Amino acid sequence: MTRSSNVFVREYLERVSWKLLEEHRPIVRRMIRGHAGVYALYKGEKLYYLGLASNLMGRVNHHLKDRHRGKWDRFSVYLTTDDAHIRPLEAMMLRVINPAGNRVKGRLRGARDLARVMKRQMEERARDETASLLGGRFVSHRRRSKMRATKGTLVLAGLVERPMRLVATHESKQYKASLRRDGRISYKGKLYNSPSRVACVILGRGTNGWHFWRFRNARGQWVKLATLRTA
């Protein structure tokens, strides 16, 4: 049999009766004995248990005698070509399906829980919105607070009510950009997190973008972008 190198599940047997293990044991043994993969136990149409094994035949057969005895009547086996990915695959499936017979929830080792990231970002956004609504010293305090933990123009994210026009002049030539509400600078269709990075793209050398770019303040004066960061 020719197998493609990108095939993960190479053979499978789905939702067959447990009686095959007794009445046709030699046939089943030849098919799955010694093979690694994922298996599932069912009670009728409902998934009861999910697991993995380096020897599918032995593990499924064992479940006819252990604590799962009598709690399932059909099973599926999926023979895999890559043992390294079986455990994370099982963990993911356990978390999604959460079968009644599994005591342990799948552990996604090395994976980051985005709910925690989202929680922090939601809290940061709420602080930005509160400062923006209250204005004045609250916005200034919020900016200083974000400066201690944020680099580039992202320190201004959520604190700019609308896109702000930026201009810069070098050797009699004027350049235009826009500071977005999310704190990024838009220049010629590209987005940048740092005013210095944009200035470097323009000049071809490093420079302080906070002093390179200017914006029009409430008095109609063109002032350095740095004054917005420290206002």
Steps between C-alpha positions, in 0.01 A plus 500: 500500500638843405463760771542872453760661728246761613241244618450499878218243538592212273222251591187507710208289619194693620217422742516123480357266764713385793396147405755506220768473769359162606343353189761614244803562719763363251381735227491805727838408649666484157362842414581704810723304738826683572385814326486841672216745466185649648194303602146588606242302697128553445179413682253484217552821301649695789875534548600361839879497507795621296860386529829424332722194509821363355316166469138563404397133510624452853352822633151457352491137610603603852200733524274194485624408850593825679275772649353569156355150471135504396503876439569478127390275218672641190846631425706680238876485442715736294847371412751782462835535327644759739517407869639843598169678435264247656511638855433868412227384262337297777526794742332734253219253429440444872462873557259536209287192563541438877375137501326377814743210553818710501609614844783728387458805281747530214810708573631713216864521602681810380181662369395849609150563632371789289217564748757642741650714225155623402417581863809719531429675172137560595612651829752723320235613254261582784768716663565678169129570448457627855795736466375623162153571639629687805768686305759744636725367772348151469625470141843632602521256786394212275765590243774509759380168638507336156844645423649287775379180334454583130741584221449717194177674415296215648525705819237722335260215411148579617592852601470659155134569429535509121774449238755779535691651211879496534750694292879509479741710299848401389715684248204713388288194432183434699380155605150415619375218719210427734488394865215252538279439802672166563829686547660393173629737233378460144746603228459416132263213572719337764457498878775561754512474878787745532532859373877447483452198274299706251760777511773244437314373192483855367852616582681171463664541837408494867335807649269597785153476348336674796688818396484431126120498478273790591125538555264796534402561863182658636647848440563428134875479549715229340691343788722194542329165547699465822281765664198273453675217680590711802195731511 
